[in-house]
């Protein structure tokens, strides 16, 4: 496979990791800011943020991890990321609160781990 394609996959995996990290930061900051200071509840807890984040995570994971799974045929990155996306989707199905935060945080952590596993699966790619 051309080096350029490996670079694109690696960039998408990195983008997925960054997106997961930003989502985690958003969840934790929202809990802190809204709970402690009582500020920004309408903006930070807006369901649209979560829907768009999940949609973006789905697209990046589908391309990067799906492409990687087709190439390296290792199920761990795909299964881990899909479990994470399922948890994130579950976070959208429950009312705002600690249940939503817990599901989302578990989900983004698993998606990030899926991207890391996917990147590691590409390392032996030399042909």
TIVO-2410 file (N, C-alpha, C; in nm, 3 decimals):
# residues 127
REC num residu      c1      c2      c3 atome chaine
REC   1      X   0.085  -0.117   0.000     N      A
REC   1      X   0.000   0.000   0.000    CA      A
REC   1      X   0.090   0.124   0.000     C      A
REC   2      X   0.055   0.225  -0.078     N      A
REC   2      X   0.137   0.346  -0.082    CA      A
REC   2      X   0.147   0.414   0.053     C      A
REC   3      X   0.263   0.475   0.075     N      A
REC   3      X   0.288   0.545   0.200    CA      A
REC   3      X   0.186   0.656   0.223     C      A
REC   4      X   0.139   0.720   0.116     N      A
REC   4      X   0.042   0.829   0.126    CA      A
REC   4      X  -0.086   0.781   0.194     C      A
REC   5      X  -0.134   0.660   0.159     N      A
REC   5      X  -0.256   0.607   0.219    CA      A
REC   5      X  -0.236   0.578   0.367     C      A
REC   6      X  -0.120   0.528   0.404     N      A
REC   6      X  -0.090   0.504   0.545    CA      A
REC   6      X  -0.093   0.636   0.621     C      A
REC   7      X  -0.038   0.739   0.561     N      A
REC   7      X  -0.036   0.870   0.624    CA      A
REC   7      X  -0.179   0.923   0.644     C      A
REC   8      X  -0.266   0.904   0.547     N      A
REC   8      X  -0.405   0.948   0.560    CA      A
REC   8      X  -0.474   0.873   0.672     C      A
REC   9      X  -0.455   0.743   0.678     N      A
REC   9      X  -0.516   0.663   0.785    CA      A
REC   9      X  -0.465   0.709   0.921     C      A
REC  10      X  -0.336   0.730   0.930     N      A
REC  10      X  -0.277   0.774   1.058    CA      A
REC  10      X  -0.333   0.911   1.097     C      A
REC  11      X  -0.349   1.000   1.001     N      A
REC  11      X  -0.406   1.132   1.031    CA      A
REC  11      X  -0.550   1.121   1.078     C      A
REC  12      X  -0.627   1.034   1.016     N      A
REC  12      X  -0.765   1.016   1.059    CA      A
REC  12      X  -0.771   0.955   1.199     C      A
REC  13      X  -0.684   0.859   1.228     N      A
REC  13      X  -0.680   0.803   1.363    CA      A
REC  13      X  -0.642   0.910   1.465     C      A
REC  14      X  -0.545   0.993   1.430     N      A
REC  14      X  -0.507   1.102   1.521    CA      A
REC  14      X  -0.623   1.199   1.540     C      A
REC  15      X  -0.693   1.230   1.432     N      A
REC  15      X  -0.809   1.319   1.442    CA      A
REC  15      X  -0.915   1.257   1.534     C      A
REC  16      X  -0.934   1.126   1.523     N      A
REC  16      X  -1.029   1.057   1.610    CA      A
REC  16      X  -0.988   1.064   1.756     C      A
REC  17      X  -0.859   1.050   1.782     N      A
REC  17      X  -0.809   1.059   1.919    CA      A
REC  17      X  -0.828   1.200   1.972     C      A
REC  18      X  -0.797   1.300   1.892     N      A
REC  18      X  -0.815   1.439   1.934    CA      A
REC  18      X  -0.963   1.470   1.959     C      A
REC  19      X  -1.050   1.423   1.870     N      A
REC  19      X  -1.193   1.446   1.887    CA      A
REC  19      X  -1.242   1.381   2.017     C      A
REC  20      X  -1.197   1.259   2.043     N      A
REC  20      X  -1.234   1.191   2.167    CA      A
REC  20      X  -1.185   1.268   2.288     C      A
REC  21      X  -1.063   1.318   2.280     N      A
REC  21      X  -1.006   1.395   2.391    CA      A
REC  21      X  -1.084   1.524   2.415     C      A
REC  22      X  -1.121   1.592   2.306     N      A
REC  22      X  -1.200   1.715   2.320    CA      A
REC  22      X  -1.338   1.685   2.380     C      A
REC  23      X  -1.397   1.574   2.340     N      A
REC  23      X  -1.526   1.536   2.395    CA      A
REC  23      X  -1.515   1.507   2.544     C      A
REC  24      X  -1.411   1.435   2.581     N      A
REC  24      X  -1.388   1.406   2.723    CA      A
REC  24      X  -1.370   1.535   2.802     C      A
REC  25      X  -1.289   1.626   2.748     N      A
REC  25      X  -1.267   1.755   2.813    CA      A
REC  25      X  -1.398   1.832   2.825     C      A
REC  26      X  -1.479   1.830   2.720     N      A
REC  26      X  -1.609   1.898   2.722    CA      A
REC  26      X  -1.697   1.841   2.833     C      A
REC  27      X  -1.701   1.707   2.842     N      A
REC  27      X  -1.785   1.644   2.946    CA      A
REC  27      X  -1.740   1.685   3.086     C      A
REC  28      X  -1.612   1.674   3.110     N      A
REC  28      X  -1.561   1.705   3.243    CA      A
REC  28      X  -1.574   1.854   3.276     C      A
REC  29      X  -1.543   1.939   3.179     N      A
REC  29      X  -1.554   2.083   3.201    CA      A
REC  29      X  -1.699   2.124   3.223     C      A
REC  30      X  -1.790   2.062   3.150     N      A
REC  30      X  -1.932   2.094   3.165    CA      A
REC  30      X  -1.979   2.059   3.305     C      A
REC  31      X  -1.942   1.940   3.350     N      A
REC  31      X  -1.981   1.899   3.485    CA      A
REC  31      X  -1.927   1.998   3.588     C      A
REC  32      X  -1.802   2.035   3.574     N      A
REC  32      X  -1.740   2.127   3.669    CA      A
REC  32      X  -1.802   2.266   3.663     C      A
REC  33      X  -1.811   2.321   3.544     N      A
REC  33      X  -1.859   2.459   3.528    CA      A
REC  33      X  -2.005   2.472   3.567     C      A
REC  34      X  -2.089   2.379   3.518     N      A
REC  34      X  -2.232   2.390   3.546    CA      A
REC  34      X  -2.260   2.357   3.693     C      A
REC  35      X  -2.196   2.254   3.746     N      A
REC  35      X  -2.223   2.214   3.885    CA      A
REC  35      X  -2.169   2.313   3.987     C      A
REC  36      X  -2.045   2.353   3.968     N      A
REC  36      X  -1.980   2.438   4.068    CA      A
REC  36      X  -2.019   2.585   4.050     C      A
REC  37      X  -2.016   2.632   3.927     N      A
REC  37      X  -2.038   2.774   3.905    CA      A
REC  37      X  -2.179   2.807   3.858     C      A
REC  38      X  -2.252   2.707   3.809     N      A
REC  38      X  -2.387   2.732   3.760    CA      A
REC  38      X  -2.391   2.815   3.633     C      A
REC  39      X  -2.284   2.809   3.555     N      A
REC  39      X  -2.275   2.889   3.433    CA      A
REC  39      X  -2.281   2.803   3.307     C      A
REC  40      X  -2.335   2.858   3.201     N      A
REC  40      X  -2.325   2.796   3.069    CA      A
REC  40      X  -2.407   2.671   3.047     C      A
REC  41      X  -2.504   2.644   3.131     N      A
REC  41      X  -2.582   2.522   3.119    CA      A
REC  41      X  -2.651   2.507   2.985     C      A
REC  42      X  -2.711   2.614   2.935     N      A
REC  42      X  -2.784   2.605   2.808    CA      A
REC  42      X  -2.690   2.577   2.691     C      A
REC  43      X  -2.574   2.637   2.692     N      A
REC  43      X  -2.480   2.618   2.582    CA      A
REC  43      X  -2.406   2.485   2.594     C      A
REC  44      X  -2.348   2.461   2.710     N      A
REC  44      X  -2.265   2.343   2.728    CA      A
REC  44      X  -2.344   2.213   2.730     C      A
REC  45      X  -2.471   2.217   2.771     N      A
REC  45      X  -2.553   2.096   2.777    CA      A
REC  45      X  -2.643   2.080   2.655     C      A
REC  46      X  -2.625   2.163   2.554     N      A
REC  46      X  -2.710   2.156   2.435    CA      A
REC  46      X  -2.696   2.019   2.368     C      A
REC  47      X  -2.809   1.952   2.343     N      A
REC  47      X  -2.805   1.820   2.279    CA      A
REC  47      X  -2.739   1.821   2.141     C      A
REC  48      X  -2.744   1.934   2.073     N      A
REC  48      X  -2.684   1.942   1.940    CA      A
REC  48      X  -2.534   1.915   1.943     C      A
REC  49      X  -2.467   1.963   2.048     N      A
REC  49      X  -2.323   1.940   2.061    CA      A
REC  49      X  -2.295   1.790   2.062     C      A
REC  50      X  -2.376   1.717   2.136     N      A
REC  50      X  -2.355   1.573   2.146    CA      A
REC  50      X  -2.390   1.501   2.016     C      A
REC  51      X  -2.497   1.544   1.952     N      A
REC  51      X  -2.537   1.480   1.825    CA      A
REC  51      X  -2.431   1.503   1.717     C      A
REC  52      X  -2.383   1.626   1.704     N      A
REC  52      X  -2.282   1.656   1.603    CA      A
REC  52      X  -2.150   1.586   1.635     C      A
REC  53      X  -2.116   1.582   1.763     N      A
REC  53      X  -1.993   1.513   1.803    CA      A
REC  53      X  -1.998   1.365   1.770     C      A
REC  54      X  -2.113   1.303   1.797     N      A
REC  54      X  -2.128   1.161   1.766    CA      A
REC  54      X  -2.125   1.138   1.615     C      A
REC  55      X  -2.190   1.225   1.541     N      A
REC  55      X  -2.189   1.212   1.394    CA      A
REC  55      X  -2.046   1.224   1.340     C      A
REC  56      X  -1.971   1.320   1.390     N      A
REC  56      X  -1.833   1.337   1.346    CA      A
REC  56      X  -1.748   1.217   1.386     C      A
REC  57      X  -1.767   1.168   1.509     N      A
REC  57      X  -1.694   1.050   1.555    CA      A
REC  57      X  -1.727   0.928   1.469     C      A
REC  58      X  -1.854   0.912   1.432     N      A
REC  58      X  -1.894   0.801   1.346    CA      A
REC  58      X  -1.826   0.807   1.210     C      A
REC  59      X  -1.821   0.925   1.153     N      A
REC  59      X  -1.760   0.941   1.020    CA      A
REC  59      X  -1.610   0.910   1.026     C      A
REC  60      X  -1.542   0.970   1.122     N      A
REC  60      X  -1.397   0.948   1.133    CA      A
REC  60      X  -1.366   0.802   1.163     C      A
REC  61      X  -1.441   0.742   1.256     N      A
REC  61      X  -1.417   0.602   1.290    CA      A
REC  61      X  -1.449   0.511   1.172     C      A
REC  62      X  -1.558   0.539   1.102     N      A
REC  62      X  -1.595   0.455   0.987    CA      A
REC  62      X  -1.484   0.454   0.882     C      A
REC  63      X  -1.430   0.570   0.855     N      A
REC  63      X  -1.325   0.578   0.752    CA      A
REC  63      X  -1.193   0.521   0.804     C      A
REC  64      X  -1.144   0.573   0.915     N      A
REC  64      X  -1.012   0.533   0.964    CA      A
REC  64      X  -1.009   0.388   1.012     C      A
REC  65      X  -1.101   0.352   1.098     N      A
REC  65      X  -1.098   0.218   1.155    CA      A
REC  65      X  -1.154   0.116   1.057     C      A
REC  66      X  -1.255   0.155   0.982     N      A
REC  66      X  -1.306   0.064   0.878    CA      A
REC  66      X  -1.201   0.035   0.773     C      A
REC  67      X  -1.132   0.136   0.729     N      A
REC  67      X  -1.025   0.121   0.631    CA      A
REC  67      X  -0.914   0.034   0.689     C      A
REC  68      X  -0.879   0.061   0.813     N      A
REC  68      X  -0.775  -0.018   0.879    CA      A
REC  68      X  -0.816  -0.163   0.894     C      A
REC  69      X  -0.942  -0.188   0.932     N      A
REC  69      X  -0.989  -0.326   0.950    CA      A
REC  69      X  -0.984  -0.403   0.818     C      A
REC  70      X  -1.018  -0.337   0.710     N      A
REC  70      X  -1.009  -0.402   0.580    CA      A
REC  70      X  -0.865  -0.435   0.543     C      A
REC  71      X  -0.774  -0.349   0.586     N      A
REC  71      X  -0.633  -0.366   0.551    CA      A
REC  71      X  -0.565  -0.469   0.641     C      A
REC  72      X  -0.575  -0.455   0.771     N      A
REC  72      X  -0.496  -0.540   0.860    CA      A
REC  72      X  -0.574  -0.659   0.915     C      A
REC  73      X  -0.706  -0.660   0.896     N      A
REC  73      X  -0.791  -0.774   0.937    CA      A
REC  73      X  -0.780  -0.809   1.086     C      A
REC  74      X  -0.758  -0.711   1.168     N      A
REC  74      X  -0.754  -0.732   1.313    CA      A
REC  74      X  -0.883  -0.676   1.371     C      A
REC  75      X  -0.957  -0.758   1.444     N      A
REC  75      X  -1.088  -0.712   1.492    CA      A
REC  75      X  -1.084  -0.618   1.612     C      A
REC  76      X  -0.978  -0.619   1.691     N      A
REC  76      X  -0.976  -0.542   1.817    CA      A
REC  76      X  -1.002  -0.392   1.797     C      A
REC  77      X  -0.936  -0.324   1.702     N      A
REC  77      X  -0.965  -0.180   1.687    CA      A
REC  77      X  -1.111  -0.153   1.651     C      A
REC  78      X  -1.165  -0.233   1.560     N      A
REC  78      X  -1.302  -0.214   1.514    CA      A
REC  78      X  -1.401  -0.241   1.627     C      A
REC  79      X  -1.386  -0.353   1.695     N      A
REC  79      X  -1.478  -0.391   1.802    CA      A
REC  79      X  -1.472  -0.288   1.916     C      A
REC  80      X  -1.353  -0.246   1.953     N      A
REC  80      X  -1.336  -0.150   2.062    CA      A
REC  80      X  -1.402  -0.017   2.026     C      A
REC  81      X  -1.377   0.033   1.905     N      A
REC  81      X  -1.435   0.161   1.863    CA      A
REC  81      X  -1.587   0.152   1.853     C      A
REC  82      X  -1.638   0.041   1.801     N      A
REC  82      X  -1.783   0.027   1.788    CA      A
REC  82      X  -1.851   0.020   1.925     C      A
REC  83      X  -1.786  -0.046   2.021     N      A
REC  83      X  -1.840  -0.046   2.158    CA      A
REC  83      X  -1.844   0.097   2.211     C      A
REC  84      X  -1.738   0.173   2.186     N      A
REC  84      X  -1.732   0.312   2.230    CA      A
REC  84      X  -1.841   0.397   2.167     C      A
REC  85      X  -1.862   0.380   2.037     N      A
REC  85      X  -1.966   0.456   1.968    CA      A
REC  85      X  -2.105   0.417   2.021     C      A
REC  86      X  -2.121   0.291   2.058     N      A
REC  86      X  -2.247   0.246   2.117    CA      A
REC  86      X  -2.271   0.314   2.251     C      A
REC  87      X  -2.167   0.321   2.335     N      A
REC  87      X  -2.179   0.392   2.463    CA      A
REC  87      X  -2.213   0.538   2.439     C      A
REC  88      X  -2.146   0.601   2.341     N      A
REC  88      X  -2.175   0.741   2.312    CA      A
REC  88      X  -2.320   0.759   2.268     C      A
REC  89      X  -2.369   0.668   2.184     N      A
REC  89      X  -2.509   0.672   2.143    CA      A
REC  89      X  -2.602   0.654   2.262     C      A
REC  90      X  -2.563   0.566   2.354     N      A
REC  90      X  -2.641   0.547   2.476    CA      A
REC  90      X  -2.647   0.674   2.558     C      A
REC  91      X  -2.540   0.751   2.555     N      A
REC  91      X  -2.539   0.879   2.626    CA      A
REC  91      X  -2.643   0.976   2.572     C      A
REC  92      X  -2.673   0.964   2.443     N      A
REC  92      X  -2.777   1.050   2.384    CA      A
REC  92      X  -2.917   1.004   2.421     C      A
REC  93      X  -2.930   0.878   2.461     N      A
REC  93      X  -3.062   0.821   2.490    CA      A
REC  93      X  -3.110   0.845   2.632     C      A
REC  94      X  -3.021   0.892   2.717     N      A
REC  94      X  -3.060   0.916   2.857    CA      A
REC  94      X  -3.066   1.067   2.882     C      A
REC  95      X  -3.140   1.108   2.983     N      A
REC  95      X  -3.146   1.251   3.015    CA      A
REC  95      X  -3.010   1.303   3.061     C      A
REC  96      X  -2.994   1.435   3.051     N      A
REC  96      X  -2.871   1.497   3.099    CA      A
REC  96      X  -2.849   1.462   3.245     C      A
REC  97      X  -2.725   1.440   3.277     N      A
REC  97      X  -2.692   1.408   3.416    CA      A
REC  97      X  -2.572   1.316   3.419     C      A
REC  98      X  -2.550   1.256   3.534     N      A
REC  98      X  -2.430   1.176   3.550    CA      A
REC  98      X  -2.435   1.050   3.464     C      A
REC  99      X  -2.555   0.996   3.436     N      A
REC  99      X  -2.565   0.877   3.350    CA      A
REC  99      X  -2.512   0.909   3.210     C      A
REC 100      X  -2.556   1.023   3.159     N      A
REC 100      X  -2.512   1.065   3.026    CA      A
REC 100      X  -2.361   1.087   3.024     C      A
REC 101      X  -2.310   1.155   3.124     N      A
REC 101      X  -2.166   1.182   3.130    CA      A
REC 101      X  -2.086   1.052   3.139     C      A
REC 102      X  -2.132   0.959   3.222     N      A
REC 102      X  -2.060   0.832   3.239    CA      A
REC 102      X  -2.058   0.754   3.108     C      A
REC 103      X  -2.173   0.744   3.041     N      A
REC 103      X  -2.179   0.670   2.914    CA      A
REC 103      X  -2.090   0.736   2.809     C      A
REC 104      X  -2.094   0.868   2.803     N      A
REC 104      X  -2.015   0.940   2.703    CA      A
REC 104      X  -1.866   0.927   2.731     C      A
REC 105      X  -1.827   0.940   2.855     N      A
REC 105      X  -1.684   0.931   2.890    CA      A
REC 105      X  -1.631   0.791   2.861     C      A
REC 106      X  -1.708   0.689   2.899     N      A
REC 106      X  -1.667   0.551   2.865    CA      A
REC 106      X  -1.657   0.536   2.714     C      A
REC 107      X  -1.755   0.589   2.643     N      A
REC 107      X  -1.757   0.578   2.498    CA      A
REC 107      X  -1.638   0.645   2.430     C      A
REC 108      X  -1.608   0.768   2.467     N      A
REC 108      X  -1.497   0.837   2.400    CA      A
REC 108      X  -1.363   0.772   2.435     C      A
REC 109      X  -1.353   0.718   2.556     N      A
REC 109      X  -1.230   0.647   2.593    CA      A
REC 109      X  -1.212   0.524   2.505     C      A
REC 110      X  -1.320   0.448   2.485     N      A
REC 110      X  -1.311   0.329   2.401    CA      A
REC 110      X  -1.283   0.363   2.255     C      A
REC 111      X  -1.345   0.468   2.205     N      A
REC 111      X  -1.319   0.509   2.066    CA      A
REC 111      X  -1.173   0.549   2.050     C      A
REC 112      X  -1.121   0.624   2.146     N      A
REC 112      X  -0.981   0.664   2.142    CA      A
REC 112      X  -0.888   0.542   2.145     C      A
REC 113      X  -0.920   0.445   2.232     N      A
REC 113      X  -0.840   0.322   2.237    CA      A
REC 113      X  -0.849   0.248   2.104     C      A
REC 114      X  -0.967   0.245   2.044     N      A
REC 114      X  -0.982   0.182   1.912    CA      A
REC 114      X  -0.893   0.247   1.808     C      A
REC 115      X  -0.885   0.380   1.810     N      A
REC 115      X  -0.796   0.451   1.716    CA      A
REC 115      X  -0.650   0.419   1.745     C      A
REC 116      X  -0.613   0.413   1.872     N      A
REC 116      X  -0.474   0.379   1.908    CA      A
REC 116      X  -0.440   0.237   1.860     C      A
REC 117      X  -0.530   0.143   1.884     N      A
REC 117      X  -0.507   0.006   1.837    CA      A
REC 117      X  -0.497   0.001   1.685     C      A
REC 118      X  -0.579   0.080   1.620     N      A
REC 118      X  -0.576   0.086   1.474    CA      A
REC 118      X  -0.442   0.140   1.424     C      A
REC 119      X  -0.392   0.244   1.490     N      A
REC 119      X  -0.262   0.299   1.452    CA      A
REC 119      X  -0.152   0.196   1.473     C      A
REC 120      X  -0.157   0.125   1.584     N      A
REC 120      X  -0.055   0.024   1.613    CA      A
REC 120      X  -0.063  -0.092   1.514     C      A
REC 121      X  -0.181  -0.122   1.466     N      A
REC 121      X  -0.198  -0.230   1.368    CA      A
REC 121      X  -0.134  -0.195   1.234     C      A
REC 122      X  -0.119  -0.066   1.209     N      A
REC 122      X  -0.060  -0.022   1.082    CA      A
REC 122      X   0.092  -0.022   1.086     C      A
REC 123      X   0.152  -0.027   1.201     N      A
REC 123      X   0.297  -0.018   1.212    CA      A
REC 123      X   0.371  -0.124   1.129     C      A
REC 124      X   0.327  -0.252   1.130     N      A
REC 124      X   0.399  -0.351   1.051    CA      A
REC 124      X   0.374  -0.343   0.901     C      A
REC 125      X   0.288  -0.249   0.858     N      A
REC 125      X   0.258  -0.235   0.717    CA      A
REC 125      X   0.383  -0.197   0.637     C      A
REC 126      X   0.444  -0.289   0.572     N      A
REC 126      X   0.562  -0.257   0.493    CA      A
REC 126      X   0.546  -0.300   0.348     C      A
REC 127      X   0.437  -0.371   0.318     N      A
REC 127      X   0.418  -0.415   0.180    CA      A
REC 127      X   0.318  -0.331   0.108     C      A
***
